Structure formats: C-alpha cells, structure tokens
Amino acid sequence: MLSRSLTVLSSILLIIALAVPAIAEGEVSRLLKLTLPETLTLCGEEVPLNREDVRERLELEMLVVMGNPVQTTLWLKRMPRFFPMVEAYIEKEGLPSDLKYVAVVESNLRADALSRAGASGPWQFMRQTGRMMGLNQGRGEDQRRDWELSTSAALEYLESLYDDFSSWTLALAAYNAGRGTIMGALKSQSESDYYGLKLSNETERYIFRIMAVKLLAEEPERYGIELEGAICYEPLDIIPIELEVERRAMPVAAIADAAGISYRYMTELNPWMTGSDLPKGVYKLMLPASGVEPFAARLDAWEGANPEPEFITHKVQKGDNLYKIARKYAVNLSSLMATNGLKKKSVIHPGQKLLVPASN
C-alpha cells in the first residue's frame, strides 16, 4: 500500500515538474535589474513616473509581460501583419499612434478572441456596444471580428470617450470599465486623473499593460530583445471584393472552393464569418490576390450546378413565431402559412420543421 502511495506521489510530482516551467538560470537576477525610462508618454500625455506608486505599477506589468516570453513573442510576430492597417486608420482620423497597442492588450491581435463576458474581436466589443457602433451581429456574420470595421468603430468610440474626459488615460480606462464607471469614480473620489483613482484591479492595471507593450515594441533592445533576424508574420496578400448573395443563403464551403482555398483559410481571412452560410445580403470579402480573377466564374458555375430549391426547410427554434420566420426568409406570411397548412393562431413548437418558399 505504501509502495503504491509513493508511486502515485512520484507521478504527481512529475506532472507538477512538467507543468511548471523552470526559471532560466539568471532570469530573476535579470528581472531584478529591470530599469524604466526616465520619461514616458502615452498618447502624447506625460506618465508621472516621478511617483513611486506609478513606477511600481508599470514595473509590475513589465515583469508580467517579460515573464511570459511565448505571448510576448507572438505579439512581436503579429504586429507587422496587423499594425500597418491599424496605423493607417489612426493616421486617417488624426489620433495618437499609441492607440494601436490597445488591440494587443485586448485580444493579443486575434480577431477570433472571445472573452468570458462575451466581448469579441480584436478590439473586444461587447454585443451592445458593437451594435451601438454599427457592427452587425446576425446570422452568419459578426462584424466585431472584422479587422477593418472593428478598428474604425473602436477608434470612433475611443475618440468619443476622449471628448468626454479630455484625457486619453481616462478614455482608455472608460474603454475598459465603461464610461459611467469612470465618471462615477472621478466624482466620488474627488480625483481628476487616472493615476489617483481606486478602480477594479483589471482597470487599474489596464493602462499600465498598454504602456508595457509600447515599451517592448518601441525599445526592445533595452529589455534584451534582439529583433535582427526575427521571423515575423508579414501582411497577407489579400484583396477586398464585394459579394452579393441575391437569392438564397450561400454556403461558405462554396465560397472557399470558388476562391481556391480551404474552408479554414477562408474563415481565417474573413473571421467575421460565424456560420456555415451567408444569408441574402452584400458582404466585403477578403480573398488571396491569386484567387480573385477566377472567383466570379467559379461561383457562377456553382450556382448553375446547384439551382435554388423550391423550398427551404426551417427547424423551429425556441422563441420562433410565424411572423419572425417569414421575416427571416423574406417571404410573405400568407405564403408560409399556406405552404404548411397553418393559420395565424396555429401553435408551432421547437424542433418542428417547416417548409419555407425559396422565393415569393
């Protein structure tokens, strides 16, 4: 029995040893010698590094970032791919260049990032805020995950927050915690700037995390990062086209096939695609430059080989009603009822299948 217990204990210790990364020799000594610059600005505003608490809060985020070399490496590898587009939007709007670091902290520069609270996309918009900023979130698409649309929306939102607070640090804090939260804190605590506010741990660290990313990105050599010879991700050679889905839902698989790429790569180039098909509508599609020319012809060939069905089968979901289903498929309510032998007062149930006329 004792032997078995020792075996189990040995296994547990082995698992722990494998799971916890060893601290490289001299790593603690190196981090203990970390130095911050004498001066620092964020979005053109001076950071009060002469205050001991401010320096320590920034040091904390620097140590956390430098203690996670894999994530930091991915940031530096992704920046050349996504920053040129973000910087172009920032320059167009005449906003501070440092705002690009917000996307790093928010999503690690991943369009498919999704928080536990439901925030999505590279700028981590909540559903309601995304809708307020004009980002569609419907069947088959979530524009919070579109790099260009969400970047434009995020910058517009940040600028509106700056107009409210006349301070970029307070605007960024409000981006994280909410406009009302920061306004309430300023009033109740009789403070006038971000650095003197007592906020949630997340929001207190948020701006300093952005500063840490800026320092590593702009002064990598100062912190022992050698970028010469680094293999980073280059901007993708892609071209935007307009895709109009006119008659019926278009399968993403058919779109990918017409572009000559895999399904997965299609959704990687167009992370706003969240379903297996696109309903009627007009979409901006990103395609590899090499696949644009034959795309239209291939899609036309698919349309010819797959004529529109006379009826579409709809599986009733919780909360559905006849009016809602008719509106979803853009058919007359009377046609929907006649096809299924129903009346306005007919009760439909989740799981029930209805035939929907493909066209009126």
C-alpha positions as CSV (number, residue, x, y, z in Angstrom):
1,M,0.0,0.0,0.0
2,L,2.9,2.3,0.9
3,S,4.6,1.5,-2.3
4,R,1.5,2.3,-4.3
5,S,1.2,5.7,-2.5
6,L,4.8,6.5,-3.2
7,T,4.3,5.7,-6.9
8,V,1.2,8.0,-7.0
9,L,3.1,10.8,-5.2
10,S,6.0,10.4,-7.7
11,S,3.6,10.7,-10.6
12,I,2.1,13.8,-9.2
13,L,5.5,15.4,-8.6
14,L,6.5,14.5,-12.2
15,I,3.3,16.1,-13.5
16,I,3.9,19.3,-11.5
17,A,7.5,19.4,-12.7
18,L,6.4,19.2,-16.3
19,A,3.6,21.7,-15.9
20,V,5.5,24.4,-14.1
21,P,8.2,25.9,-16.4
22,A,11.6,26.1,-14.8
23,I,13.0,29.6,-14.2
24,A,16.0,30.1,-16.6
25,E,19.3,30.5,-14.8
26,G,19.9,34.1,-14.0
27,E,16.3,35.1,-15.1
28,V,15.4,36.5,-11.6
29,S,18.7,38.4,-11.5
30,R,18.0,39.9,-14.9
31,L,14.4,40.9,-14.0
32,L,15.6,42.5,-10.7
33,K,17.8,44.8,-12.8
34,L,14.9,46.0,-14.9
35,T,15.1,49.7,-15.5
36,L,12.4,52.0,-16.7
37,P,13.0,55.1,-18.8
38,E,13.2,58.4,-17.0
39,T,10.3,59.8,-19.0
40,L,7.4,58.2,-20.9
41,T,4.3,59.4,-22.7
42,L,1.1,57.6,-23.6
43,C,-1.0,59.1,-26.4
44,G,1.1,62.3,-26.0
45,E,0.3,62.6,-22.3
46,E,3.2,62.5,-19.8
47,V,3.2,59.5,-17.4
48,P,4.1,60.7,-13.9
49,L,7.0,58.3,-13.4
50,N,8.3,60.5,-10.6
51,R,5.6,59.0,-8.4
52,E,6.8,55.8,-6.8
53,D,3.4,54.1,-7.0
54,V,3.2,54.8,-10.7
55,R,6.7,53.4,-11.4
56,E,5.9,50.2,-9.3
57,R,2.6,49.7,-11.2
58,L,4.4,49.9,-14.5
59,E,7.2,47.6,-13.3
60,L,4.6,45.0,-12.4
61,E,3.2,44.9,-15.9
62,M,6.7,44.9,-17.4
63,L,7.7,41.9,-15.2
64,V,4.5,40.1,-16.1
65,V,5.0,40.6,-19.8
66,M,8.7,39.7,-19.8
67,G,7.9,36.6,-17.7
68,N,5.6,35.3,-20.5
69,P,8.1,35.1,-23.4
70,V,5.8,33.0,-25.6
71,Q,3.0,35.5,-25.6
72,T,5.4,38.4,-26.0
73,T,7.0,36.7,-29.0
74,L,3.5,36.2,-30.6
75,W,2.8,39.9,-30.1
76,L,6.0,40.9,-31.8
77,K,5.4,38.4,-34.6
78,R,1.9,39.6,-35.3
79,M,2.5,43.3,-35.1
80,P,4.0,43.6,-38.6
81,R,0.9,41.9,-40.1
82,F,-1.8,43.9,-38.4
83,F,-0.3,47.2,-37.3
84,P,0.1,48.8,-40.8
85,M,-3.7,48.6,-41.4
86,V,-4.5,49.9,-37.8
87,E,-1.9,52.7,-38.2
88,A,-3.5,53.8,-41.5
89,Y,-6.9,54.2,-39.8
90,I,-5.3,56.0,-36.9
91,E,-3.5,58.4,-39.2
92,K,-6.6,59.0,-41.2
93,E,-8.5,60.0,-38.1
94,G,-5.6,62.1,-36.7
95,L,-5.5,60.1,-33.5
96,P,-2.5,59.1,-31.3
97,S,-0.4,56.3,-32.7
98,D,-0.2,54.6,-29.3
99,L,-3.9,53.5,-29.6
100,K,-2.7,50.6,-31.7
101,Y,-1.4,48.9,-28.5
102,V,-4.9,48.7,-27.2
103,A,-5.7,45.9,-29.6
104,V,-2.6,44.0,-28.3
105,V,-3.8,44.1,-24.7
106,E,-7.5,43.5,-25.6
107,S,-7.1,40.4,-27.9
108,N,-3.4,39.6,-28.4
109,L,-4.1,40.7,-32.0
110,R,-6.5,37.9,-32.6
111,A,-9.7,38.5,-34.5
112,D,-11.3,35.4,-33.0
113,A,-10.7,36.4,-29.4
114,L,-13.7,35.9,-27.2
115,S,-13.9,36.8,-23.5
116,R,-16.0,35.1,-20.8
117,A,-18.2,38.1,-20.7
118,G,-19.0,37.8,-24.4
119,A,-16.7,40.5,-25.8
120,S,-15.4,39.6,-29.3
121,G,-12.9,40.6,-31.9
122,P,-9.5,42.3,-31.9
123,W,-11.0,45.3,-30.0
124,Q,-13.2,43.2,-27.8
125,F,-16.6,44.9,-28.3
126,M,-19.5,43.7,-26.2
127,R,-22.6,42.9,-28.2
128,Q,-24.5,46.0,-27.2
129,T,-21.6,48.4,-27.7
130,G,-20.8,46.8,-31.1
131,R,-24.4,47.3,-32.2
132,M,-24.2,51.0,-31.0
133,M,-21.1,51.4,-33.1
134,G,-22.8,49.9,-36.2
135,L,-21.2,46.5,-36.2
136,N,-23.7,43.9,-37.5
137,Q,-24.1,40.7,-35.5
138,G,-26.5,38.5,-37.3
139,R,-26.9,35.1,-38.9
140,G,-23.6,34.2,-40.5
141,E,-21.6,37.2,-39.5
142,D,-20.2,39.1,-36.6
143,Q,-18.5,42.4,-37.7
144,R,-16.9,42.8,-34.3
145,R,-14.4,40.2,-35.7
146,D,-13.8,42.2,-38.9
147,W,-10.4,43.8,-38.6
148,E,-11.1,46.9,-40.6
149,L,-14.7,47.6,-39.5
150,S,-14.0,47.0,-35.8
151,T,-10.8,49.1,-35.9
152,S,-12.8,52.0,-37.4
153,A,-15.5,51.5,-34.8
154,A,-13.0,51.3,-31.9
155,L,-11.2,54.5,-32.9
156,E,-14.5,56.3,-33.2
157,Y,-15.6,55.1,-29.8
158,L,-12.2,56.0,-28.2
159,E,-12.4,59.4,-29.7
160,S,-15.9,59.9,-28.2
161,L,-14.6,58.9,-24.8
162,Y,-11.7,61.4,-25.1
163,D,-14.2,64.1,-25.9
164,D,-16.0,63.2,-22.6
165,F,-12.9,63.2,-20.4
166,S,-10.3,65.4,-22.2
167,S,-7.7,62.7,-21.2
168,W,-6.5,59.7,-23.1
169,T,-5.7,57.7,-20.0
170,L,-9.3,58.3,-18.6
171,A,-10.7,57.5,-22.1
172,L,-8.8,54.2,-22.1
173,A,-9.9,53.4,-18.6
174,A,-13.5,54.1,-19.7
175,Y,-13.0,51.8,-22.7
176,N,-12.1,49.0,-20.3
177,A,-14.5,49.7,-17.4
178,G,-17.3,51.8,-19.0
179,R,-18.0,55.5,-19.3
180,G,-20.3,55.6,-16.3
181,T,-17.9,53.7,-14.0
182,I,-15.1,56.2,-14.6
183,M,-17.3,59.3,-14.3
184,G,-18.7,57.9,-11.1
185,A,-15.3,57.2,-9.7
186,L,-14.0,60.7,-10.5
187,K,-16.9,62.2,-8.7
188,S,-17.0,60.0,-5.7
189,Q,-13.2,60.0,-5.1
190,S,-12.7,63.7,-5.9
191,E,-9.9,62.9,-8.3
192,S,-9.1,64.4,-11.7
193,D,-6.8,61.9,-13.3
194,Y,-6.5,58.1,-13.8
195,Y,-3.4,57.6,-11.6
196,G,-5.1,58.7,-8.5
197,L,-8.3,56.6,-8.9
198,K,-9.0,53.4,-7.0
199,L,-10.6,51.1,-9.5
200,S,-11.0,47.4,-10.1
201,N,-7.8,45.5,-10.4
202,E,-8.4,44.9,-14.1
203,T,-8.8,48.6,-14.9
204,E,-6.0,49.7,-12.6
205,R,-3.6,47.5,-14.5
206,Y,-5.1,48.1,-18.0
207,I,-3.3,51.3,-18.9
208,F,0.0,50.1,-17.5
209,R,-0.3,47.0,-19.6
210,I,-0.6,49.1,-22.6
211,M,2.5,51.1,-21.6
212,A,4.4,47.9,-21.1
213,V,3.5,46.7,-24.6
214,K,4.6,50.1,-26.0
215,L,7.9,50.0,-24.3
216,L,8.7,46.5,-25.5
217,A,7.6,47.3,-29.0
218,E,9.5,50.6,-29.3
219,E,12.6,49.8,-27.2
220,P,13.0,46.0,-27.5
221,E,16.9,46.2,-27.1
222,R,16.5,48.0,-23.8
223,Y,14.8,44.9,-22.5
224,G,17.1,42.3,-24.0
225,I,15.0,41.5,-27.1
226,E,17.0,41.3,-30.3
227,L,14.8,41.8,-33.4
228,E,17.5,41.5,-36.0
229,G,16.8,38.3,-38.0
230,A,13.4,37.8,-36.3
231,I,10.9,35.9,-38.4
232,C,7.6,37.8,-38.1
233,Y,4.3,37.5,-39.9
234,E,4.1,39.7,-42.9
235,P,0.8,41.4,-44.1
236,L,-1.3,39.0,-46.1
237,D,-1.5,39.5,-49.9
238,I,-5.3,39.9,-50.0
239,I,-7.8,41.9,-51.9
240,P,-11.3,43.0,-50.8
241,I,-14.2,42.2,-53.1
242,E,-17.9,42.8,-52.8
243,L,-20.0,39.6,-52.7
244,E,-23.7,39.9,-53.2
245,V,-25.8,37.0,-52.1
246,E,-29.0,37.6,-54.0
247,R,-31.4,34.6,-54.0
248,R,-30.6,32.4,-51.0
249,A,-28.0,31.5,-48.4
250,M,-24.6,30.9,-49.9
251,P,-22.5,28.1,-48.3
252,V,-19.1,29.2,-47.0
253,A,-17.8,26.0,-48.4
254,A,-18.8,27.0,-52.0
255,I,-17.3,30.5,-51.5
256,A,-14.0,28.9,-50.3
257,D,-14.0,26.5,-53.2
258,A,-14.6,29.3,-55.7
259,A,-11.6,31.2,-54.2
260,G,-9.4,28.1,-54.5
261,I,-8.7,27.9,-50.8
262,S,-9.7,25.8,-47.8
263,Y,-12.7,26.4,-45.7
264,R,-10.5,27.1,-42.7
265,Y,-8.4,29.6,-44.6
266,M,-11.5,31.4,-45.9
267,T,-12.7,31.9,-42.3
268,E,-9.2,33.0,-41.2
269,L,-9.1,35.7,-43.9
270,N,-12.7,36.6,-43.0
271,P,-13.0,36.0,-39.3
272,W,-16.4,37.8,-39.2
273,M,-17.9,34.6,-40.8
274,T,-19.5,32.8,-37.9
275,G,-21.9,30.4,-39.7
276,S,-21.7,27.8,-42.4
277,D,-23.5,30.0,-44.9
278,L,-24.2,33.7,-45.7
279,P,-27.9,34.8,-46.0
280,K,-29.0,37.3,-48.6
281,G,-27.1,40.5,-48.4
282,V,-23.9,42.3,-49.5
283,Y,-20.6,41.4,-47.9
284,K,-17.0,42.6,-48.1
285,L,-14.9,39.6,-48.7
286,M,-11.1,39.3,-48.3
287,L,-9.6,36.9,-50.9
288,P,-6.0,36.0,-51.8
289,A,-4.8,38.1,-54.7
290,S,-4.2,35.0,-56.7
291,G,-7.8,33.8,-56.3
292,V,-9.7,36.9,-57.2
293,E,-9.7,36.5,-61.0
294,P,-11.3,33.1,-61.3
295,F,-13.6,33.6,-58.3
296,A,-16.7,35.0,-60.0
297,A,-16.6,32.4,-62.8
298,R,-16.3,29.6,-60.3
299,L,-19.1,30.9,-58.2
300,D,-21.4,31.3,-61.3
301,A,-20.5,27.6,-62.2
302,W,-21.6,26.6,-58.6
303,E,-24.8,28.5,-59.0
304,G,-25.6,26.7,-62.3
305,A,-24.8,23.3,-60.8
306,N,-26.9,24.0,-57.7
307,P,-30.2,25.5,-58.7
308,E,-32.2,27.2,-56.0
309,P,-34.6,24.7,-54.3
310,E,-38.3,25.3,-54.4
311,F,-38.5,25.1,-50.6
312,I,-36.1,25.7,-47.7
313,T,-36.5,23.6,-44.5
314,H,-36.6,25.6,-41.3
315,K,-36.3,23.9,-37.9
316,V,-38.3,25.9,-35.4
317,Q,-36.1,27.3,-32.6
318,K,-37.2,28.5,-29.1
319,G,-38.7,31.9,-29.4
320,D,-39.7,31.5,-33.1
321,N,-43.1,32.5,-34.4
322,L,-44.6,32.5,-37.9
323,Y,-44.1,36.3,-38.4
324,K,-40.4,36.1,-37.3
325,I,-39.7,33.1,-39.6
326,A,-41.4,34.8,-42.6
327,R,-39.3,38.0,-42.0
328,K,-36.1,36.0,-41.7
329,Y,-36.5,34.4,-45.1
330,A,-38.2,37.5,-46.7
331,V,-41.3,35.6,-47.7
332,N,-45.0,36.5,-47.3
333,L,-46.6,35.3,-44.1
334,S,-49.6,34.1,-46.0
335,S,-47.3,32.0,-48.3
336,L,-45.5,30.5,-45.3
337,M,-48.8,29.5,-43.7
338,A,-50.4,28.2,-46.9
339,T,-47.3,26.0,-47.6
340,N,-47.5,24.4,-44.2
341,G,-51.3,24.3,-43.8
342,L,-51.2,26.7,-40.9
343,K,-53.3,29.7,-39.6
344,K,-52.3,32.8,-37.8
345,K,-53.3,31.3,-34.5
346,S,-51.5,28.0,-35.2
347,V,-49.0,26.9,-32.5
348,I,-45.5,25.9,-33.6
349,H,-43.0,24.0,-31.4
350,P,-39.2,23.9,-31.1
351,G,-37.9,21.1,-33.3
352,Q,-40.8,21.3,-35.7
353,K,-39.8,21.5,-39.3
354,L,-41.5,24.0,-41.7
355,L,-41.2,24.4,-45.4
356,V,-40.4,27.9,-46.5
357,P,-40.9,29.0,-50.1
358,A,-37.5,29.8,-51.5
359,S,-38.9,32.9,-53.3
360,N,-42.2,34.7,-53.4
